[in-house]
Amino acid sequence: MAALSLLVMKLVAFWRKTHIRQNLPWLFLLISVTGSITKELQLIPDSYFSNTRNVLNIYFVKVSWGWTLLLLFPFVTLSNAFNNRGLGFVLRRLSSLAVATAIWYTCTHSFFYIEDVTGTCYESKAMQAVRSEFTAKADCRRADFTWHGFDISGHSFILAYSTLIIVEEMAAMINLKDAGVQSQEYVNVALDLLYLALNAIVALWIWMFTCTSVYFHDIYQKLLGTTCGILGWYLTYQVWYPKPLSPGLPPLQREQKRQA
């Protein structure tokens, strides 16, 4: 357990640097632009990660919101309960996950709708013969034809958005370690393991975001998806959550907003 605690403290020290958290949205925009340029110039050859059937894409990215909630729900519950602010505060903080889920659902379904209304069904990927009898992507694909519409990158959106909210919520761990808050041994271990898992998933999301930028979509589709993810984070954690009538911020973020 000593090795686990040491690793957690090193990660806490890393995220304690506020400039890293503050510049994370710019990192996503930079990766999106440079990855797109790399793709257009064909500087990087195809690899395992250019195949959409790769294991990380199928079992993690395709269900990325599920992984994000699976790890964040217990972490937000435990990390906020440790601050002795009562059940009401914990439930209020958990409501931020409901808000995030609503944003995820609205954005992803809007992307599907936009691709549907801007698309055309073709007989093949050569996009020469149009099958005008099919006006929806699902029907076109079901008939084994090719649908081409404006496909805003859902991967760019969800990977950027998930990373940004995870990093915001992980800030509670800095407050707990600084205050020396302890509970029963098994609870401390559970919280440390959740924190470690969240850091691992953040690293995975950033890596898969980079792969998306290098191998898939065009630059406008990726930038729109990335911008939607950043806006979803910004309008909640930076604009709404610091206000009284909101799900609120994690303890450390709360103090920083007051000092600002």
C-alpha positions, 0 to 999 in steps of 0.5 A: 500500500505504501507504493500506491500512496507514493504514486498517488502523491506524485500524481497529486503533485502533478495536478497541483500545478494549476497551469497544467489544468488551465492549459488543458483545453488549449492542448486539445485544440493544439492536438486537433489542429496539428493532428489534422495537418499531419493527416492531410500531409500524410506524415504518419503511416497507418497503424494499429490505431488507424483501424477502428476495430482496435481494442481500445476503440471498441472497449473503451472509446465507444463506451467512453461516457460509461467508463467516465461515469463508472469511475467518477460516481464513486470518486465524487461521492467519497472525495466530497463525503470526506470533507464533512459537508453533509449528505446535501453537499454530496448529492449536490456535487453528484448532480454535476454528473447528471448535468454532464450526462445531459450535455453528452446526450444533447451534443451527441444526438445533435451530431447524429441529426446534423449528419442525417440532414446534411447527408446523401446516400451513395451506392459506394464510397466512390460517391458517384451514383446517388440512392435518393430513395434513402433519406436517413443514414440508418436506412442507407447503411442497412441497405449496405450503401454509403452515407456521406454527411457532415460528421462532427467528430463525436470522439473529439467531443467526448474525449475532450469533454470527459478529460476536462471534467475528470480533471476538475473533479480530481482536484478534490484529492489535492484538498484531501491530501493537503488537509491530511483527511483520513478514514478507515483503511479500506476507504482510503485504499478505495479512494486512492485506487479510484484516483489512480484509475481516473488518471489512467483513463485521462491518459488513455482519453488524451492518447485516443484523442490524438489518434482521432486527430491524426487518422480520422475526420477532417479538420472542421469536424474535429475542431467543432467536436473539440470546441463543443467539448470545451464549451460544455466544460467551460459553461458549467465549471467556469461559468455556472458552477461557481454560482450559488444555485448550481451543483457547485465545485470540488472543494479545492476549486471552490477555494480557488474561485473565491480567492480569484 
